[in-house]
Amino acid sequence: MALLCAVVFTAVIIVRMPAGWVIPANHGPVSCASVEGSVWKGSCAGLVLRGTPLGDVSWSLRPARIFAGRLAARVNATRGPANASADLELGFDGSLTARHLVADLPLDAALLPGIPQSLHGQAHVTLALAQLQHGVITQLEGRIEARNLEDRSAGNTALGSYLVTFPGGGGEPTGKLRDLDGPLALEGTLRLTPQPGFELQGFIAPRRGAPPELVNNIRFLGSPDAAGRRPFSMSGTF
Protein backbone atom coordinates (compact mmCIF):
# COMPACT_ATOMS: atom_id res chain seq x y z
CA MET A 1 0.00 0.00 0.00
CA ALA A 2 2.82 2.36 0.91
CA LEU A 3 4.54 1.62 -2.41
CA LEU A 4 1.33 2.36 -4.35
CA CYS A 5 0.91 5.67 -2.53
CA ALA A 6 4.49 6.60 -3.33
CA VAL A 7 3.98 5.84 -7.02
CA VAL A 8 0.76 7.89 -7.14
CA PHE A 9 2.43 10.78 -5.31
CA THR A 10 5.37 10.75 -7.76
CA ALA A 11 2.99 10.69 -10.74
CA VAL A 12 1.08 13.69 -9.39
CA ILE A 13 4.33 15.62 -8.89
CA ILE A 14 5.40 14.87 -12.47
CA VAL A 15 2.01 15.88 -13.87
CA ARG A 16 2.01 19.20 -12.04
CA MET A 17 5.71 20.02 -12.31
CA PRO A 18 6.24 23.14 -14.46
CA ALA A 19 8.07 22.32 -17.67
CA GLY A 20 10.45 25.21 -17.02
CA TRP A 21 11.89 23.32 -14.05
CA VAL A 22 13.10 20.57 -16.39
CA ILE A 23 13.80 22.37 -19.68
CA PRO A 24 16.16 25.32 -19.22
CA ALA A 25 15.53 28.63 -20.95
CA ASN A 26 18.28 30.24 -23.02
CA HIS A 27 21.23 28.10 -21.86
CA GLY A 28 22.59 24.56 -21.86
CA PRO A 29 22.73 21.95 -24.66
CA VAL A 30 18.90 21.94 -24.76
CA SER A 31 17.19 25.28 -24.29
CA CYS A 32 14.02 27.19 -25.13
CA ALA A 33 13.30 30.85 -25.69
CA SER A 34 10.20 30.30 -23.53
CA VAL A 35 8.54 27.34 -21.83
CA GLU A 36 4.84 26.95 -21.06
CA GLY A 37 2.73 24.29 -19.37
CA SER A 38 3.88 21.29 -17.40
CA VAL A 39 6.07 18.26 -17.92
CA TRP A 40 2.81 16.38 -18.60
CA LYS A 41 1.61 18.76 -21.31
CA GLY A 42 3.54 21.78 -22.42
CA SER A 43 5.36 23.65 -25.14
CA CYS A 44 8.81 25.01 -25.89
CA ALA A 45 9.17 28.02 -28.18
CA GLY A 46 12.49 28.40 -29.94
CA LEU A 47 13.96 25.00 -29.10
CA VAL A 48 17.73 24.81 -29.59
CA LEU A 49 19.59 21.49 -29.41
CA ARG A 50 23.38 21.78 -29.17
CA GLY A 51 23.34 25.04 -31.09
CA THR A 52 20.91 23.88 -33.79
CA PRO A 53 17.53 25.69 -33.83
CA LEU A 54 14.64 23.23 -34.14
CA GLY A 55 11.64 25.58 -33.94
CA ASP A 56 8.62 25.34 -31.64
CA VAL A 57 7.66 22.04 -30.00
CA SER A 58 4.62 20.96 -27.98
CA TRP A 59 4.04 17.63 -26.27
CA SER A 60 1.59 15.53 -24.31
CA LEU A 61 3.16 12.74 -22.25
CA ARG A 62 1.71 9.25 -21.86
CA PRO A 63 3.02 8.33 -18.39
CA ALA A 64 1.57 4.79 -18.35
CA ARG A 65 4.31 3.75 -20.81
CA ILE A 66 6.95 4.41 -18.15
CA PHE A 67 5.99 1.10 -16.52
CA ALA A 68 6.96 -0.59 -19.83
CA GLY A 69 10.37 1.07 -19.76
CA ARG A 70 9.40 3.70 -22.35
CA LEU A 71 9.05 7.47 -22.24
CA ALA A 72 6.15 8.21 -24.63
CA ALA A 73 4.56 11.42 -25.88
CA ARG A 74 2.57 12.94 -28.69
CA VAL A 75 4.85 15.59 -30.18
CA ASN A 76 4.18 18.42 -32.63
CA ALA A 77 6.92 20.61 -34.09
CA THR A 78 6.97 23.62 -36.40
CA ARG A 79 9.77 25.69 -37.85
CA GLY A 80 8.76 28.26 -40.44
CA PRO A 81 6.98 26.41 -43.28
CA ALA A 82 8.02 23.01 -41.89
CA ASN A 83 5.78 21.01 -39.56
CA ALA A 84 5.75 17.49 -38.16
CA SER A 85 3.78 15.38 -35.68
CA ALA A 86 4.31 11.88 -34.30
CA ASP A 87 3.80 9.52 -31.39
CA LEU A 88 7.32 9.12 -30.01
CA GLU A 89 8.70 6.55 -27.57
CA LEU A 90 12.19 6.68 -26.09
CA GLY A 91 13.46 3.47 -24.53
CA PHE A 92 15.85 3.32 -21.63
CA ASP A 93 18.14 1.33 -23.98
CA GLY A 94 18.51 4.36 -26.24
CA SER A 95 16.01 3.22 -28.88
CA LEU A 96 13.59 5.70 -30.45
CA THR A 97 10.27 4.66 -32.02
CA ALA A 98 8.02 6.98 -34.02
CA ARG A 99 4.49 6.03 -35.03
CA HIS A 100 1.95 7.92 -37.14
CA LEU A 101 4.61 10.38 -38.26
CA VAL A 102 3.44 13.04 -40.71
CA ALA A 103 5.73 15.83 -41.89
CA ASP A 104 5.77 18.53 -44.55
CA LEU A 105 8.90 20.54 -45.12
CA PRO A 106 10.84 22.36 -47.81
CA LEU A 107 14.04 20.78 -49.10
CA ASP A 108 16.38 23.22 -47.41
CA ALA A 109 19.97 22.65 -46.31
CA ALA A 110 19.21 24.59 -43.11
CA LEU A 111 16.59 21.98 -42.18
CA LEU A 112 18.17 18.92 -43.83
CA PRO A 113 21.98 18.99 -43.68
CA GLY A 114 23.47 17.36 -46.76
CA ILE A 115 20.85 18.67 -49.18
CA PRO A 116 22.62 20.52 -52.05
CA GLN A 117 22.13 24.28 -51.87
CA SER A 118 20.93 24.30 -55.48
CA LEU A 119 18.17 21.69 -54.94
CA HIS A 120 14.71 23.03 -54.10
CA GLY A 121 11.33 21.40 -53.61
CA GLN A 122 9.07 20.00 -50.91
CA ALA A 123 9.03 16.76 -48.97
CA HIS A 124 5.95 15.00 -47.61
CA VAL A 125 6.51 12.13 -45.18
CA THR A 126 3.91 9.65 -43.94
CA LEU A 127 5.35 6.85 -41.81
CA ALA A 128 3.35 4.29 -39.88
CA LEU A 129 6.55 3.21 -38.10
CA ALA A 130 10.16 4.31 -37.80
CA GLN A 131 12.65 2.82 -35.34
CA LEU A 132 16.15 4.00 -34.53
CA GLN A 133 18.75 2.27 -32.40
CA HIS A 134 21.66 4.48 -31.38
CA GLY A 135 21.07 6.73 -34.38
CA VAL A 136 20.72 3.90 -36.91
CA ILE A 137 17.36 3.38 -38.67
CA THR A 138 16.43 -0.26 -38.11
CA GLN A 139 12.77 -0.27 -39.27
CA LEU A 140 10.81 1.92 -41.64
CA GLU A 141 7.25 1.58 -42.90
CA GLY A 142 5.52 4.23 -44.98
CA ARG A 143 6.21 6.63 -47.82
CA ILE A 144 8.37 9.65 -48.52
CA GLU A 145 7.60 12.00 -51.41
CA ALA A 146 9.88 14.62 -52.94
CA ARG A 147 7.71 17.01 -54.91
CA ASN A 148 8.39 19.66 -57.55
CA LEU A 149 12.16 19.34 -57.47
CA GLU A 150 14.22 22.04 -59.17
CA ASP A 151 17.94 22.41 -59.80
CA ARG A 152 18.78 26.10 -59.47
CA SER A 153 22.53 25.82 -60.04
CA ALA A 154 22.17 27.23 -63.57
CA GLY A 155 18.67 28.61 -63.98
CA ASN A 156 15.62 26.65 -62.87
CA THR A 157 15.65 23.11 -64.24
CA ALA A 158 12.55 21.10 -63.33
CA LEU A 159 13.42 17.60 -62.10
CA GLY A 160 9.93 16.26 -61.34
CA SER A 161 8.50 14.48 -58.30
CA TYR A 162 9.48 11.12 -56.78
CA LEU A 163 8.22 8.58 -54.27
CA VAL A 164 9.94 5.96 -52.13
CA THR A 165 7.82 3.42 -50.24
CA PHE A 166 9.09 1.21 -47.40
CA PRO A 167 7.05 -1.95 -46.70
CA GLY A 168 8.44 -2.52 -43.19
CA GLY A 169 9.50 -5.86 -41.79
CA GLY A 170 12.87 -7.26 -40.78
CA GLY A 171 16.29 -6.73 -42.30
CA GLU A 172 17.81 -3.49 -43.49
CA PRO A 173 15.05 -1.03 -44.47
CA THR A 174 14.69 -1.15 -48.26
CA GLY A 175 12.28 0.99 -50.24
CA LYS A 176 11.05 1.06 -53.82
CA LEU A 177 11.77 4.31 -55.66
CA ARG A 178 9.88 5.63 -58.67
CA ASP A 179 9.04 8.90 -60.36
CA LEU A 180 5.60 10.49 -60.04
CA ASP A 181 5.93 12.93 -62.92
CA GLY A 182 8.46 15.11 -64.69
CA PRO A 183 11.17 14.85 -67.32
CA LEU A 184 12.77 11.64 -66.00
CA ALA A 185 11.42 8.09 -65.89
CA LEU A 186 13.02 6.42 -62.88
CA GLU A 187 12.69 3.23 -60.88
CA GLY A 188 14.99 1.63 -58.35
CA THR A 189 15.62 0.70 -54.73
CA LEU A 190 16.89 2.63 -51.73
CA ARG A 191 18.51 0.60 -48.95
CA LEU A 192 19.44 2.08 -45.59
CA THR A 193 22.66 0.65 -44.17
CA PRO A 194 23.97 0.46 -40.58
CA GLN A 195 26.91 2.92 -40.96
CA PRO A 196 24.44 4.82 -41.02
CA GLY A 197 24.23 5.31 -44.75
CA PHE A 198 22.38 4.40 -47.93
CA GLU A 199 22.71 2.54 -51.21
CA LEU A 200 20.65 3.67 -54.19
CA GLN A 201 20.44 1.89 -57.52
CA GLY A 202 18.05 1.65 -60.42
CA PHE A 203 17.34 2.70 -64.00
CA ILE A 204 16.70 6.14 -65.44
CA ALA A 205 15.66 7.51 -68.84
CA PRO A 206 14.72 10.97 -70.13
CA ARG A 207 11.19 11.52 -71.34
CA ARG A 208 10.35 13.31 -74.55
CA GLY A 209 10.87 17.04 -74.05
CA ALA A 210 13.34 16.65 -71.18
CA PRO A 211 15.76 19.60 -70.83
CA PRO A 212 18.94 19.09 -72.89
CA GLU A 213 21.16 19.40 -69.80
CA LEU A 214 19.41 16.43 -68.18
CA VAL A 215 19.67 14.35 -71.34
CA ASN A 216 23.40 15.10 -71.58
CA ASN A 217 24.02 14.26 -67.92
CA ILE A 218 22.29 10.89 -68.25
CA ARG A 219 24.50 9.94 -71.20
CA PHE A 220 27.48 9.74 -68.83
CA LEU A 221 25.82 6.79 -67.07
CA GLY A 222 26.66 4.43 -69.88
CA SER A 223 24.88 2.66 -72.71
CA PRO A 224 21.08 2.35 -72.57
CA ASP A 225 19.24 -0.94 -72.61
CA ALA A 226 16.61 -1.90 -75.20
CA ALA A 227 14.05 0.32 -73.45
CA GLY A 228 16.39 3.33 -73.46
CA ARG A 229 17.08 3.11 -69.72
CA ARG A 230 20.53 3.58 -68.19
CA PRO A 231 21.59 2.01 -64.87
CA PHE A 232 22.72 4.21 -62.01
CA SER A 233 23.98 3.63 -58.48
CA MET A 234 25.28 5.72 -55.62
CA SER A 235 25.98 5.33 -51.93
CA GLY A 236 26.89 7.51 -48.99
CA THR A 237 26.80 7.99 -45.24
CA PHE A 238 24.81 10.36 -43.08
Beta strands, then each sheet from edge to edge (+ up, - down):
strand 1: 30-31
strand 2: 34-37
strand 3: 41-49
strand 4: 52-61
strand 5: 70-79
strand 6: 82-91
strand 7: 95-106
strand 8: 119-133
strand 9: 136-151
strand 10: 157-167
strand 11: 174-181
strand 12: 184-193
strand 13: 197-206
strand 14: 230-237
sheet 1: 1+ 3- 2+
sheet 2: 1+ 3- 4+ 5- 6+ 7- 8+ 9- 10+ 11- 12+ 13- 14+
end
